[in-house]
Amino acid sequence: MRRNFIYVFIVVVLMPLNVYNQQAVDQIISKRELVLQNAEKYLGLRYRSKVEKAIFDCSGFVKYILAKVDTRVTRSSVTQIHDGKRVKEVKDARPGDIIVFKGRNQHNNRPGHVGLVHHFQNDTLYFIHSSVSKGITIDHLYEPYYKNRFLQIRDVIGTE
């Protein structure tokens, strides 16, 4: 009789916890996939294009795309470096994380450009962003321009 009680306890009490935790993980994963799907819709759009009420400069694009998955971030690249939680290692970055770069002056450590982590391929991190010269595009971190200006990555989805 006691053994049956233990099985019932495990099935009724502990199993729902695992299901709930898995649902929470699935929501975060699907949120990240949705970020990429939404962002990719705008590939090729010119820099500073207006979509609804948003202006797609770099930080406006990031804010707009994240808002589509109910993730709120600040409006400026200068402040987005403080949103969410810092990802210590580039290899730990996940799709939808904010990637932050210095502005055009690589000697000034002030944030000046942001994008969203897109994917890893061959140990290279790719990100989608609104570029002054190319519009909404996907580039990689190891292009000299970005490599020399990289500051950090911020997880704003996994911290909710």
C-alpha positions in Angstrom: 0.0 0.0 0.0 2.8 2.4 0.9 4.6 1.7 -2.4 1.4 2.6 -4.4 1.2 5.9 -2.4 4.8 6.7 -3.4 4.1 6.1 -7.1 0.9 8.2 -7.0 2.8 10.9 -5.2 5.5 10.9 -7.8 3.1 10.9 -10.7 0.7 13.5 -9.3 3.1 15.9 -7.6 6.5 15.6 -9.2 5.6 15.0 -12.8 3.8 18.3 -13.3 6.9 20.1 -12.1 8.9 18.6 -14.9 6.2 19.3 -17.4 6.0 22.9 -16.2 9.7 23.4 -16.4 9.8 21.9 -19.9 7.0 24.3 -21.0 9.0 27.2 -19.7 12.1 26.1 -21.6 10.1 25.5 -24.7 8.6 29.0 -24.5 12.0 30.6 -24.3 13.3 28.5 -27.2 10.3 29.3 -29.3 10.6 33.0 -28.4 14.2 32.9 -29.7 13.1 31.3 -32.9 10.3 33.8 -33.3 12.8 36.7 -32.8 14.8 35.3 -35.8 11.7 34.7 -37.9 10.4 38.3 -37.3 13.8 39.9 -37.9 14.4 38.0 -41.1 11.2 39.4 -42.6 13.0 42.8 -42.8 16.2 41.6 -44.5 17.2 44.1 -47.2 15.1 47.0 -45.8 17.0 50.3 -45.8 18.6 51.8 -42.7 16.3 54.1 -40.8 13.2 52.7 -42.6 9.9 53.3 -40.8 7.9 50.3 -39.9 4.6 51.0 -38.1 5.8 53.6 -35.6 9.4 52.3 -35.3 12.4 53.7 -37.0 14.9 50.9 -38.0 18.2 52.4 -37.0 20.1 49.7 -35.1 18.6 50.1 -31.7 15.1 50.8 -33.0 15.3 47.5 -35.0 16.3 45.6 -31.9 13.6 47.2 -29.7 10.9 46.6 -32.3 11.8 42.9 -33.0 12.1 42.1 -29.2 8.8 43.9 -28.5 7.1 41.5 -31.0 7.9 38.6 -28.5 6.9 40.7 -25.4 10.5 41.4 -24.4 11.0 45.1 -23.5 14.3 46.8 -23.9 15.4 50.4 -23.9 15.5 52.5 -27.1 19.2 53.4 -27.4 22.3 51.4 -28.0 23.9 53.3 -25.2 21.3 52.0 -22.8 20.8 48.5 -24.3 24.2 47.5 -23.0 22.5 47.5 -19.6 19.4 45.5 -20.5 19.1 41.9 -19.5 22.1 39.9 -18.2 25.6 39.9 -19.6 26.7 36.8 -21.5 30.3 36.2 -20.4 31.5 34.1 -23.3 30.7 34.6 -27.0 30.2 30.9 -27.3 27.3 31.0 -24.8 25.4 33.6 -26.9 22.0 32.4 -28.2 19.7 33.6 -30.9 17.9 36.8 -29.8 20.6 38.0 -27.5 21.6 41.6 -28.0 25.2 42.1 -29.4 26.7 45.5 -28.5 29.5 47.3 -30.4 31.4 50.5 -30.0 30.4 53.3 -32.4 32.4 54.3 -35.4 35.3 55.4 -33.2 36.9 52.2 -32.1 39.0 54.0 -29.5 35.9 55.2 -27.6 34.3 52.4 -25.5 30.9 53.9 -25.6 28.2 51.7 -27.2 27.2 52.9 -30.6 25.8 49.9 -32.5 23.6 46.9 -31.6 22.2 43.8 -33.3 20.6 40.5 -32.5 22.5 37.2 -32.3 21.4 35.1 -35.2 23.4 31.8 -35.2 26.7 30.1 -34.9 28.3 28.4 -37.9 31.9 27.0 -38.0 32.7 28.7 -34.6 31.6 32.1 -36.0 28.8 34.2 -34.5 26.4 35.7 -37.0 24.1 38.6 -36.1 21.2 40.4 -37.8 21.2 44.2 -37.5 20.4 47.5 -39.2 23.6 48.7 -41.0 24.0 52.2 -42.3 25.6 50.9 -45.5 23.6 47.7 -46.1 20.3 48.1 -44.3 18.9 45.1 -42.4 21.5 42.4 -43.0 23.3 39.4 -41.4 27.1 39.8 -40.7 29.5 37.9 -38.6 31.5 39.0 -35.5 34.9 38.3 -37.0 34.7 40.8 -39.9 37.4 43.3 -39.0 35.0 46.2 -38.6 32.9 44.4 -36.0 35.7 42.4 -34.4 37.5 45.6 -33.4 34.4 47.2 -32.0 32.8 44.3 -30.1 31.9 45.1 -26.5 29.5 42.4 -25.1 26.4 40.3 -25.5 23.2 40.7 -23.4 20.6 38.0 -22.7 17.3 39.7 -22.5 15.1 36.7 -23.2 16.4 34.1 -20.7 16.2 36.6 -17.8 12.4 37.1 -17.9 
